[in-house]
Amino acid sequence: MSSFARVLRPALRRGHGVAARVSSTAPRCCRPSQTFNAQQLRPLSATPRRLTDISEIPPTPITHLSETEASMKEMVSKFANDVILPKVRHMDEAEKMDPDLVEQLFEQGLMGIEIPEEFGGAGMNFTAAIVGIEELARVDPSVSVMVDVHNTLVNTAILKWGSTDLKRRFLPALATKTVGSFCLSEPVSGSDAFALATKATETADGYRISGSKMWITNSMEADFFIVFATVDPSKGHRGITAFIVEKDAKGFSIAKKEKKLGIKASSTCAINFDDVEIPKENLLGEVGQGYKYAIGLLNEGRIGIAAQMTGLALGAWENAVKYVWNDRKQFGKLVGEFQGMQHQIAQSYTEIAAARALVYNAARKKEAGEDFVQDAAMAKLFSSQVAGRVSGLAIEWMGGMGFVREGPAEKYWRDSKIGAIYEGTSNIQLNTIAKMLQKEYTA
Ligand SMILES: Cc1cc2nc3c(=O)[nH]c(=O)nc-3n(C[C@H](O)[C@H](O)[C@H](O)COP(=O)(O)OP(=O)(O)OC[C@H]3O[C@@H](n4cnc5c(N)ncnc54)[C@H](O)[C@@H]3O)c2cc1C
């Protein structure tokens, strides 16, 4: 059992449900007819359908954590500061994740957070994963995205749609030693993900996969790849199917490792599949359902990216305020004491707190089985904006010391840029939010 699981399991058993944190609102169908203005007064966290009756439970602040989640936060924070922090600059310069660190992530149980204990995982909840991702990003967003993709996209895919055989074959390894990748994007298909061209042809024993994937996170470290391919291009998105490909499969190759602006220690590669043969057991879920799986996974994954961006923003903010409130004096006083600085610092912290509230609310709604798609999109959109804004300002607060590579300020800013791009660009999040709002507010 992982060290996290050992410590946290008793707290889990005592039970700290999330339902209490969800505010209560009458279902839309039951409300009296009202004017458009009256509808606008609905709380932002309102959900038309609620699965459990929580009317007797007093609502609690959205950022309150259960004992398990609080322990996760504390332990990941310590691990990040003690173990990851000393490696951050070197890994960024070398553009490589330290393999010892990857091993330690497994040892700590951080690569199997939601995998049940029977498969060697920590058996925790989604919010625990979100809190862990946030804490890692506070120190290194590259490590954070490795853990995020592995947990929220790869492990979740197997947990949700893997057959009993697939779960037995792969979950123990994914929890303890095998890094996973999620392969959807291609040279021809980014935002329009379901225009993908990678082809899967049925054979006597299984499937033959041919095509190329692009921008694949974790691909240098991974041995396990969830690959989306079409079994019939004439069916459009209804031909898209999910498969499991292992790295040692003949015809699998890493084509190119990208050199990036930020999150440099996180590997991002193009991958070729040259007639890769896989057994029929490696079909994930049902033929033609891959697009639904990808949409569902990315909706959840976006909350992870939002947590990554929130953690990054806080890390950048903390690094800068330590300097301006303790070290740097000009005109005879600490530069953080000038009102012009204090207002920016206070504004930035407020934005981080707002981003975190969106992230936790989306996570709680997902756990409560409610519709969280718009919440996840808003959390990702806003937190990536806040991360860019705050990490940029933090450099300015530190003057020249923020601009040099001696400290992490410039790295946080470089790393922040990716938040508006992967798992759906900011425009795509805005499209989702607008579409859902329009549906709700159209008579
Ligand atoms: C570092 C990194 C890691 C990644 N990791 C993974 C991974 O592990 N797995 C994976 O499958 N993919 C991964 N991706 C791919 C990522 O999800 C895509 O880059 C992203 O979805 C955008 O696609 P694109 O780069 O092709 O941009 P495009 O789709 O070409 O977009 C270019 C611009 O057009 C805008 N645009 C496009 N369509 C619309 C629209 N309908 N309305 C308004 N604006 C629009 C976009 O917002 C953007 O500003 C990663 C990317 C990067 C950079």
The ligand as a Tripos MOL2 file, in Angstrom:
@<TRIPOS>MOLECULE
LIG
   53    58     1     0     0
SMALL
NO_CHARGES

@<TRIPOS>ATOM
      1 C1          2.5630   21.0150  -24.2030 C.3       1 LIG1
      2 C2          1.3620   20.3710  -24.8010 C.ar      1 LIG1
      3 C3          0.9210   19.1530  -24.2820 C.ar      1 LIG1
      4 C4         -0.1790   18.5080  -24.8540 C.ar      1 LIG1
      5 N1         -0.5570   17.2740  -24.3940 N.ar      1 LIG1
      6 C5         -1.5040   16.5590  -25.0730 C.ar      1 LIG1
      7 C6         -1.7760   15.1940  -24.7400 C.ar      1 LIG1
      8 O1         -1.1980   14.6250  -23.8020 O.2       1 LIG1
      9 N2         -2.6690   14.5150  -25.5000 N.ar      1 LIG1
     10 C7         -3.3360   15.0920  -26.5300 C.ar      1 LIG1
     11 O2         -4.1300   14.4040  -27.1690 O.2       1 LIG1
     12 N3         -3.1000   16.3950  -26.8760 N.ar      1 LIG1
     13 C8         -2.1960   17.1340  -26.1750 C.ar      1 LIG1
     14 N4         -1.9480   18.4440  -26.5220 N.ar      1 LIG1
     15 C9         -2.6640   19.0420  -27.6280 C.3       1 LIG1
     16 C10        -3.6060   20.1630  -27.1970 C.3       1 LIG1
     17 O3         -4.7500   19.6210  -26.6060 O.3       1 LIG1
     18 C11        -3.8960   21.0000  -28.4520 C.3       1 LIG1
     19 O4         -2.7210   21.7260  -28.7280 O.3       1 LIG1
     20 C12        -5.0630   21.9310  -28.2600 C.3       1 LIG1
     21 O5         -6.2630   21.2140  -28.1980 O.3       1 LIG1
     22 C13        -5.1560   22.9600  -29.4040 C.3       1 LIG1
     23 O6         -5.0240   22.3640  -30.6430 O.3       1 LIG1
     24 P1         -3.9980   22.9830  -31.7160 P.3       1 LIG1
     25 O7         -2.6870   23.1280  -31.0410 O.co2     1 LIG1
     26 O8         -4.0550   22.1480  -32.9320 O.co2     1 LIG1
     27 O9         -4.5480   24.4300  -32.0110 O.3       1 LIG1
     28 P2         -5.7350   24.8360  -33.1140 P.3       1 LIG1
     29 O10        -6.8490   23.8980  -32.9170 O.co2     1 LIG1
     30 O11        -5.0230   24.8500  -34.4210 O.co2     1 LIG1
     31 O12        -6.0890   26.2440  -32.6270 O.3       1 LIG1
     32 C14        -5.3940   27.4320  -33.0300 C.3       1 LIG1
     33 C15        -6.2080   28.6330  -32.5640 C.3       1 LIG1
     34 O13        -7.5060   28.6170  -33.1760 O.3       1 LIG1
     35 C16        -8.4970   28.7570  -32.1780 C.3       1 LIG1
     36 N5         -9.7020   28.0100  -32.5510 N.ar      1 LIG1
     37 C17        -9.7680   26.7570  -33.0760 C.ar      1 LIG1
     38 N6        -11.0460   26.3960  -33.2340 N.ar      1 LIG1
     39 C18       -11.8080   27.4240  -32.7760 C.ar      1 LIG1
     40 C19       -13.1980   27.6400  -32.6340 C.ar      1 LIG1
     41 N7        -14.0900   26.7270  -33.0070 N.pl3     1 LIG1
     42 N8        -13.6160   28.8200  -32.1110 N.ar      1 LIG1
     43 C20       -12.7360   29.7650  -31.7250 C.ar      1 LIG1
     44 N9        -11.3940   29.6170  -31.8240 N.ar      1 LIG1
     45 C21       -10.9440   28.4510  -32.3380 C.ar      1 LIG1
     46 C22        -7.8680   28.1780  -30.9240 C.3       1 LIG1
     47 O14        -8.5140   28.6700  -29.7600 O.3       1 LIG1
     48 C23        -6.4450   28.6370  -31.0600 C.3       1 LIG1
     49 O15        -6.3370   29.9460  -30.5430 O.3       1 LIG1
     50 C24        -0.8810   19.1170  -25.9260 C.ar      1 LIG1
     51 C25        -0.4430   20.3520  -26.4220 C.ar      1 LIG1
     52 C26         0.6730   20.9650  -25.8920 C.ar      1 LIG1
     53 C27         1.1330   22.2710  -26.4840 C.3       1 LIG1
@<TRIPOS>BOND
     1     1     2 1
     2     2     3 ar
     3     2    52 ar
     4     3     4 ar
     5     4     5 ar
     6     4    50 ar
     7     5     6 ar
     8     6     7 ar
     9     6    13 1
    10     7     8 2
    11     7     9 ar
    12     9    10 ar
    13    10    11 2
    14    10    12 ar
    15    12    13 ar
    16    13    14 ar
    17    14    15 1
    18    14    50 ar
    19    15    16 1
    20    16    17 1
    21    16    18 1
    22    18    19 1
    23    18    20 1
    24    20    21 1
    25    20    22 1
    26    22    23 1
    27    23    24 1
    28    24    25 2
    29    24    26 1
    30    24    27 1
    31    27    28 1
    32    28    29 2
    33    28    30 1
    34    28    31 1
    35    31    32 1
    36    32    33 1
    37    33    34 1
    38    33    48 1
    39    34    35 1
    40    35    36 1
    41    35    46 1
    42    36    37 ar
    43    36    45 ar
    44    37    38 ar
    45    38    39 ar
    46    39    40 ar
    47    39    45 ar
    48    40    41 1
    49    40    42 ar
    50    42    43 ar
    51    43    44 ar
    52    44    45 ar
    53    46    47 1
    54    46    48 1
    55    48    49 1
    56    50    51 ar
    57    51    52 ar
    58    52    53 1
@<TRIPOS>SUBSTRUCTURE
     1 LIG1         1 GROUP 0 **** ****
